[in-house]
Amino acid sequence: MATGDSFKTVSHNYRLGHATVCQIVRETCRVIVNRLMKEVMPEPSEEQWKAIAEDFWNIWNFPNCTGAVAGKLVNFEAPVNSGSVYFNYKKTFSVILLALVDANYNFIMIDVGSFGRSSDGGIFSHSTLGKRMENGSLNIPPDSCLPGTNIESFPLKTYLMRPYPGRQSSGNDFMTFFNNRLSGARLVSENAFGILAQKFRIFFKGLLSHLLKMLTTLFRQRVYCTIS
């Protein structure tokens, strides 16, 4: 995972059989997910959400923000007879890793395994993360005023913000200023994906279908915010 080498290359380097390497990788991934997931990615409490919002305000000058959400296309070898469901706008086959990231590039929650042709917005609305945001069951702190004011903001949704469209914000200093601040906070999630790919260089190349299927199955069994 860290080097991005193929099973065949690893088997040659360590003088192990190809099937042995496959089994070792599967078992290691299974143990990591089963043993460390709850420690590395626990469901945040209300106090932890407040701490995340405080970090976004102090580091990125964006108030009342409990996470930046974005999706990453993970390319892989398309399964047999899968049609075009995994075919994305970049003309590759992929699944989507949707992630909520804190101000320090840490993954808070993830959704993995959706079809590559799906949009981030559609995946978010159908994911357990989106549904729990909608029904208010994620320990999110109650609404609060913006720092230094007694005014509350009114986004498209009470838990999700997006920039003003380009034509609407053109020539409007307030909208431009807001878009710049929002863009700075949103880049946290994009940067987190870059860090992930640098740590695990397998993301620079297409995953094999059977390995991707194994990984998504493990995450869907253990991560509470994946699509059921």
C-alpha positions as a printed Julia matrix, in Angstrom:
228×3 Matrix{Float64}:
   0.0     0.0     0.0
   2.8     2.42    0.9
   5.0     1.77   -2.14
   2.33    1.07   -4.74
   4.21   -2.01   -5.93
   2.33   -4.9    -7.46
   1.91   -8.25   -5.68
   4.28   -9.76   -8.23
   7.01   -7.21   -7.45
   6.63   -7.73   -3.7
   6.76  -11.51   -4.1
  10.06  -11.2    -5.99
  11.55   -8.77   -3.45
  10.74  -10.96   -0.44
  11.06  -14.32   -2.21
   7.5   -15.29   -1.37
   4.85  -16.86   -3.53
   2.35  -14.59   -5.27
  -0.59  -16.24   -3.48
   1.22  -15.85   -0.12
   1.67  -12.12   -0.67
  -2.01  -11.75   -1.59
  -3.04  -13.51    1.59
  -0.67  -11.43    3.75
  -2.03   -8.16    2.34
  -5.64   -9.24    2.87
  -5.03  -10.38    6.45
  -3.02   -7.26    7.34
  -5.69   -4.9     5.96
  -8.4    -6.84    7.8
  -6.52   -6.61   11.12
  -5.8    -2.88   10.68
  -9.46   -2.1    10.01
 -10.83   -4.38   12.73
  -8.4    -3.3    15.46
  -7.58    0.34   14.76
 -10.64    1.85   13.08
 -12.5     2.77   16.27
  -9.31    4.29   17.71
  -8.22    6.21   14.61
 -11.67    7.3    13.4
 -14.13    7.31   16.33
 -17.48    9.06   16.15
 -16.84   12.59   17.49
 -18.6    13.84   20.6
 -20.14   17.3    20.82
 -17.02   18.62   22.55
 -14.8    17.2    19.82
 -16.95   18.86   17.15
 -16.53   22.17   18.99
 -12.74   21.65   19.1
 -12.71   21.0    15.33
 -14.71   24.2    14.74
 -12.29   26.13   16.92
  -9.35   24.84   14.85
 -11.01   25.92   11.6
 -11.51   29.41   13.06
  -7.95   29.72   14.41
  -6.11   28.11   11.47
  -8.27   28.91    8.42
 -10.25   31.97    9.6
 -13.53   30.2     8.91
 -16.02   30.16   11.8
 -18.56   27.54   12.91
 -17.1    24.87   10.61
 -16.97   21.27   11.82
 -15.33   19.74    8.74
 -14.51   20.04    5.04
 -16.07   17.45    2.73
 -14.84   16.36   -0.7
 -14.61   13.27   -2.89
 -11.62   11.53   -4.49
 -11.73    9.25   -7.51
  -9.87    6.01   -6.78
  -9.0     4.39  -10.11
  -9.11    0.64  -10.44
  -9.36   -2.2   -12.92
 -13.01   -2.39  -13.94
 -14.83   -5.62  -13.0
 -16.03   -7.92  -15.75
 -19.5    -7.04  -17.11
 -19.69   -3.89  -14.98
 -20.82   -1.71  -17.88
 -20.37    2.04  -17.42
 -21.37    2.42  -13.77
 -17.74    2.94  -12.71
 -16.8     5.1   -15.74
 -16.2     8.72  -14.7
 -15.85   12.08  -16.42
 -12.05   11.65  -16.57
 -12.56    8.6   -18.81
 -11.29    6.13  -16.22
 -12.94    3.48  -14.06
 -13.15    4.38  -10.4
 -14.96    4.31   -7.1
 -15.34    7.39   -4.93
 -13.83    8.02   -1.53
 -15.97   10.71    0.14
 -14.36   12.15    3.27
 -15.04   14.67    6.02
 -11.74   16.22    7.16
 -10.82   18.41   10.15
  -8.62   21.53   10.09
  -5.45   19.47   10.61
  -5.95   17.15    7.61
  -7.27   14.28    9.73
 -10.1    12.15    8.35
 -13.15   12.32   10.62
 -15.57   10.16    8.61
 -15.46    8.46    5.23
 -17.76    6.86    2.69
 -16.1     4.47    0.24
 -17.24    2.34   -2.68
 -19.76    4.47   -4.6
 -19.82    4.28   -8.4
 -17.36    6.56  -10.2
 -20.07    8.08  -12.39
 -21.96    9.42   -9.33
 -21.63   13.04   -8.21
 -20.24   14.0    -4.81
 -23.53   15.68   -3.91
 -25.57   12.6    -4.75
 -23.23   10.33   -2.82
 -23.32   12.63    0.2
 -27.11   12.82    0.29
 -27.47    9.02    0.14
 -24.64    8.2     2.55
 -25.1     7.49    6.22
 -23.06   10.64    6.92
 -25.48   12.81    4.93
 -28.55   11.15    6.41
 -27.29   11.58    9.97
 -26.45   15.22    9.28
 -30.0    15.67    8.02
 -31.7    14.02   11.0
 -29.35   15.59   13.58
 -27.99   12.37   15.12
 -24.24   13.11   14.88
 -23.73   15.05   18.15
 -23.27   18.29   16.16
 -23.33   21.28   18.56
 -26.39   23.56   18.44
 -26.42   26.66   16.22
 -24.24   29.52   17.42
 -23.59   33.1    16.33
 -20.62   34.09   14.22
 -17.57   35.23   16.26
 -17.88   38.82   17.46
 -21.5    39.2    16.31
 -25.02   38.28   17.29
 -25.88   37.26   13.69
 -26.4    33.69   12.58
 -25.52   32.58    9.07
 -28.09   31.02    6.74
 -26.51   28.63    4.21
 -28.32   26.4     1.73
 -28.65   23.93    4.58
 -28.0    24.38    8.26
 -25.08   21.92    8.09
 -23.67   22.45    4.56
 -22.25   25.52    2.82
 -21.2    26.14   -0.78
 -19.71   29.18   -2.57
 -21.75   31.81   -4.35
 -21.9    31.13   -8.13
 -19.35   33.03  -10.2
 -21.83   35.27  -12.04
 -23.63   36.12   -8.8
 -20.45   36.96   -6.88
 -18.82   38.99   -9.67
 -18.37   42.56   -8.48
 -19.72   41.83   -5.0
 -16.92   42.29   -2.47
 -18.75   40.46    0.33
 -19.52   37.4    -1.82
 -15.95   37.33   -3.17
 -14.55   37.57    0.36
 -16.84   34.75    1.54
 -15.89   32.54   -1.43
 -12.19   33.07   -0.71
 -12.58   32.1     2.94
 -14.74   29.1     2.07
 -12.3    27.97   -0.6
  -9.42   28.13    1.89
 -11.3    25.93    4.36
 -12.45   23.52    1.64
  -8.88   22.99    0.4
  -8.17   21.16    3.65
 -10.02   18.13    2.29
  -8.23   18.3    -1.07
  -4.86   18.57    0.67
  -5.74   15.61    2.89
  -6.24   13.46   -0.22
  -2.82   14.59   -1.46
  -1.22   13.6     1.84
  -3.03   10.26    1.7
  -1.68    9.54   -1.79
   1.87   10.47   -0.74
   1.7     8.13    2.26
   0.04    5.29    0.33
   1.39    5.5    -3.2
  -0.93    2.78   -4.41
  -3.43    5.61   -5.0
  -1.23    6.84   -7.86
  -2.09    3.75   -9.87
  -5.17    1.67  -10.56
  -6.09   -0.91   -7.92
  -6.89   -4.47   -8.87
 -10.6    -5.28   -8.71
 -10.34   -8.06   -6.14
  -8.19   -5.94   -3.8
 -10.56   -2.98   -4.05
 -13.54   -5.22   -3.39
 -11.86   -6.64   -0.29
 -10.99   -3.18    1.07
 -14.45   -1.7     0.49
 -16.06   -4.74    2.1
 -13.9    -4.29    5.2
 -14.7    -0.59    5.48
 -18.41   -1.13    4.98
 -18.38   -3.64    7.81
 -16.54   -1.37   10.24
 -17.05    2.31    9.35
 -20.4     3.58   10.55
 -20.74    6.34    7.96
 -20.52    4.27    4.78
 -23.38    3.55    2.42
 -25.29    0.47    3.53
